[in-house]
Amino acid sequence: MSTNKETKIANLTKLKAVVEMIEETPDDKTLHTLIVELKNLSKKQYPVTDDVIREHFGFEPAKEIDKDTRKTCVYYTYHVLKDSINYGIKTVARIRGNSVIEGVNPDYSGIFKDVKWMITETSLRAPKFRGSEGLLYNE
């Protein structure tokens, strides 16, 4: 395995761990540190396998994926991941603001569920386009 692949898989493992820690932590100071780390992780590179591209972009199983198509699919997957992380961070900020006002200790589980869903053991997966319905995750 090349160093680049190893780095991408290490990034993936770290991303998954950070998302799980965010879901489990009620402590605001720890949460802030994790959110900063997650923001940094949104800029890293992750493995996206051809099998995942075939499955989630609707290509035939035996079809060879050309270099340009693969590049587009990987770019799109990274874009969706970054958007999901940014949406999650904004949601956490909104909940934290409301919790200070209302005195409620919020449950953060599920806020980054789209990010968690994208992570497989070895690579990222992305949602499919489904016509006028827009982006839908395959669950």
C-alpha positions, 0 to 999 in steps of 0.5 A: 500500500502506498503512503498516499493510500495509507494517509487517506485511510488514516484520515478516514479513521480519524474522521470517523473517530472525531464524529463519534466523539462529538456525538458522545461528548456533552462537554462544551470545551471538548466539543469546541476542540473536536469541532475545530479538528473536524473542520480541519479534517474536512480539508483532507483527502480520503479514499474513494474506491471504484466499487463505491463510485459504481454503486453510488453513482449508478454505473454498471458493475463491470463498467470501466471508470475513465479517469475524468469520470473518476475525478469528477465523482471523487470531487463530488464526494469530497464536496458533499462531505465538506457541505455535510460537515459545515452544515453539522457545525452550523447546527451545533452552533445553533443548538449551543446558542439555544441551549445557553438561552434555554438552559438545556443540555442538548444531545448532539447524536445524529447531527453529523449522521450524514458524515458518518453514513458516508464513511465505510471501512475503507473509503467514502461513499456519496449520495446519488442524484435522483432527478428533481428530488435532488440529493438522497442518501442510500440507506 
